[in-house]
């Protein structure tokens, strides 16, 4: 079209006490001067909020390449006060098993903050952080960074060698809190159950894809109970039945889905501004078949769930854009 | 098209020490729950960065109505350290005259933080804040808020009664710092001269509009010298000739342009997150002929200039979208 290929940079800042232009600060030093940069801040969903806005700009036709970057340098203990017990529908062991599973997954992720297997006993008996929740069931204090490049289809047509690794965003929905957060005295509502329930239903309706079509999920397990609740919010099972996914091992290799193959926030780490971007990176590499020992077999459709309290929630679906090109590379 | 009219909310947060989701905090309370909200942060250009991103989303076709809101509650003295002398091309009086002019303009803006006329002597002899710059030549500590609604053309076709007040964004460019900011020991470069020069030239080339077509300008006069330098950066005159605009009174009623009819940041105030949005509001009302005693006559094309150190710069051009509808209402 004769339009210049513009580059926009979304920098996703650390959510608390961030310098106003820390995105510019980070990117100028690698030579990325003179191009539009935005600092987007939506708490722990900042990373996926940046992906969401980048997608809008690509779809506007005003840019063909966007770098979406996030990073975080956290202070110790910054998440501690957010932990809270959830409900009594599930047993203590269900939460521990989720944390056990995520730590186990991370053994094969060399980029994980921890890569150590812990026994279920170790998880259950770890130092308590809040109520029943122990140290190994909570995302740790993390420093880290992640980056993803979003491009237009036009860009791929002009750079066909990139098609083999191109991942398509099938759909990406963002919501914020519903009135129930304020009206009901419910921790489950407080952490965004209703907004995630709403946008994931919208996502499935718009894309004609259901959780049954999905093989791999990166899910915002800031605390083990969040993962269990989210099984219900994203419709993997009926409300109140999240624990049945744990009982059937439908959240790990050999089960219906592999959830948090990266180790999740609990073991891979939760560098807040980076988390939503890092989820997209893990899912992209799973779809590309690049994940080595933690590769999810027959991985065709991937799902992302990222949430920030206060708040914003994002649910997305991904697949290879040109599977025929990917095949020919194998 | 059967597409639902979505609403996106950009909240433009206060740039320093802002709570991560203060946009949600502000908007939930007026009932705006459950819809996408983003907190965008680009220092003093946060407001126009929000407008810029809102425009991208409208152009993506994914939304038809966007509320772009900004606010600020400042701590006293937060800008003081940013003041610095600029160059020696202009005389002391040129800066003072700019401040005198902006304070004079604000007399007719009931929404201005100050609405008082000061004499040139008062400006020159005011308490010094930094080097030669006195209190009346610096934007004050300000609390404030502003909001603008951005809609698609499709929305206007479905709501034709709104056409009479619809303002078209002819063009809106955003840039960040060029390497010269780091390579040259120049205060003029540091405050973004080169990025503003670059994007305004691009804007004029793309829109086929030049400063000669413009009648009214809201310009980021955080300090009086910034206004003078920006006359050159946005191409109102050759580089080094900013003071000639002052000498010819081409920056006020009766001259070639009216610059900062609102009173500008110096008198209207500079509530950081709100500033870029407030500029768009003033320009829209000027184009609509709603500005009473401060109305710029024959106002057809309006220009915005907003800058954040660290940094980002925005230059935009506006006009009535449907001048024939506006005429018929008079």
Contacts between the chains, C-beta under 8 A, distances in Angstrom:
chain1	res1	chain2	res2	distance
A	13	B	41	6.7
A	15	B	20	3.6
A	16	B	20	6.0
A	17	B	17	6.2
A	18	B	41	7.7
A	20	B	15	3.7
A	20	B	16	6.0
A	20	B	41	5.4
A	20	B	42	7.2
A	20	B	43	4.6
A	20	B	46	7.7
A	20	B	308	7.4
A	20	B	310	6.5
A	21	B	41	7.7
A	21	B	42	6.5
A	21	B	43	5.3
A	21	B	308	6.9
A	21	B	310	3.6
A	21	B	311	6.0
A	21	B	312	7.3
A	24	B	176	5.7
A	24	B	177	6.9
A	24	B	310	5.9
A	24	B	311	6.2
A	24	B	312	7.4
A	25	B	310	7.4
A	28	B	176	7.8
A	28	B	177	6.5
A	28	B	182	7.4
A	33	B	176	6.6
A	33	B	177	5.6
A	33	B	178	5.7
A	33	B	179	5.3
A	33	B	181	7.8
A	34	B	175	6.4
A	34	B	176	6.2
A	34	B	177	7.0
A	34	B	178	4.8
A	34	B	179	7.6
A	34	B	195	6.7
A	34	B	198	7.1
A	35	B	175	7.6
A	35	B	176	6.2
A	36	B	52	7.7
A	36	B	174	4.6
A	36	B	175	6.7
A	36	B	176	6.4
A	36	B	312	7.6
A	37	B	42	7.6
A	37	B	176	4.9
A	37	B	312	6.9
A	38	B	40	6.0
A	38	B	41	8.0
A	38	B	42	6.3
A	38	B	49	5.9
A	38	B	53	6.5
A	39	B	40	7.0
A	39	B	41	4.2
A	39	B	42	6.2
A	40	B	38	5.9
A	40	B	39	7.0
A	40	B	40	6.2
A	40	B	41	7.7
A	41	B	13	6.8
A	41	B	18	7.6
A	41	B	20	5.4
A	41	B	21	7.7
A	41	B	38	8.0
A	41	B	39	4.2
A	41	B	40	7.7
A	41	B	41	5.9
A	42	B	20	7.2
A	42	B	21	6.5
A	42	B	37	7.6
A	42	B	38	6.3
A	42	B	39	6.2
A	43	B	20	4.5
A	43	B	21	5.3
A	46	B	20	7.7
A	49	B	38	5.9
A	52	B	36	7.7
A	53	B	38	6.5
A	53	B	53	6.3
A	53	B	56	7.8
A	53	B	57	7.9
A	56	B	53	7.8
A	56	B	56	5.6
A	56	B	57	4.7
A	56	B	60	4.7
A	56	B	62	6.0
A	57	B	53	7.9
A	57	B	56	4.7
A	57	B	60	7.3
A	59	B	60	3.9
A	59	B	61	7.0
A	59	B	62	6.5
A	60	B	56	4.7
A	60	B	57	7.3
A	60	B	58	8.0
A	60	B	59	3.8
A	60	B	60	4.2
A	60	B	61	7.9
A	61	B	59	7.0
A	61	B	60	8.0
A	62	B	56	6.0
A	62	B	59	6.5
A	174	B	36	4.6
A	175	B	34	6.4
A	175	B	35	7.6
A	175	B	36	6.7
A	176	B	24	5.7
A	176	B	28	7.8
A	176	B	33	6.7
A	176	B	34	6.2
A	176	B	35	6.2
A	176	B	36	6.4
A	176	B	37	4.9
A	177	B	24	6.9
A	177	B	28	6.5
A	177	B	33	5.6
A	177	B	34	7.0
A	178	B	33	5.7
A	178	B	34	4.8
A	179	B	33	5.3
A	179	B	34	7.6
A	181	B	33	7.7
A	182	B	28	7.4
A	195	B	34	6.7
A	198	B	34	7.1
A	308	B	20	7.4
A	308	B	21	6.9
A	309	B	21	8.0
A	310	B	19	7.9
A	310	B	20	6.5
A	310	B	21	3.6
A	310	B	24	5.9
A	310	B	25	7.4
A	311	B	21	6.0
A	311	B	24	6.2
A	312	B	21	7.3
A	312	B	24	7.4
A	312	B	36	7.6
A	312	B	37	6.9
A	312	B	38	8.0
